[in-house]
Amino acid sequence: MAGIGRALASIVWRPWYGWSGLNLLAEQYPAPGQPMGQCLEKQTVQVNSIRWRRTASLCLTDQGLYLQIATAPAAFVPWQAIIDQGSSDLFMLPAHTLDLGQPKLVALRIYDQVYQQMAPYLQQKSQNPTT
């Protein structure tokens, strides 16, 4: 029964994956599978203009950011392809906006508490831009 629910959800949400840019992101940065690392489940994020409430999984590794939203194809974006655009808001709460992709494919907006856990990886990238 769970398989039917997941298939139905995939059909219902599929247009939003394209509108938000998730399909393009996953095509450019395919994820071979969920990596080992610090994973933040059931997060609320905004990808371009589409908001996803409690459906995102973000895993932070030394190599990059794994992003899985609902039943969309997952993406694994290296830190070198992520640019911090600074403070913003999400559902009227403090947030941060990140541009994902080189060149930019999507803007990802995350709550500040998620950004605080991600910040050391972004700072490490800026100190070692070629690694």
PEGIFEN-V164554 format. One record per residue. NEAR is the number of other C-alpha atoms within 10 Angstrom. Layout:
NEAR
NEAR
This chain:
5
7
8
9
10
13
11
12
14
15
11
10
13
16
11
15
20
13
14
20
18
24
20
18
23
18
13
15
18
16
18
10
10
16
15
10
13
12
16
14
14
15
16
19
25
20
22
17
13
14
17
16
14
13
15
20
19
24
20
20
18
13
14
20
24
25
23
21
23
19
16
19
17
24
25
25
22
17
23
18
18
21
18
16
13
10
15
15
14
17
12
7
10
13
19
20
24
20
19
23
20
13
9
13
17
20
21
21
25
23
21
19
11
16
18
11
13
18
13
12
18
19
13
13
21
14
10
10
10
7
10
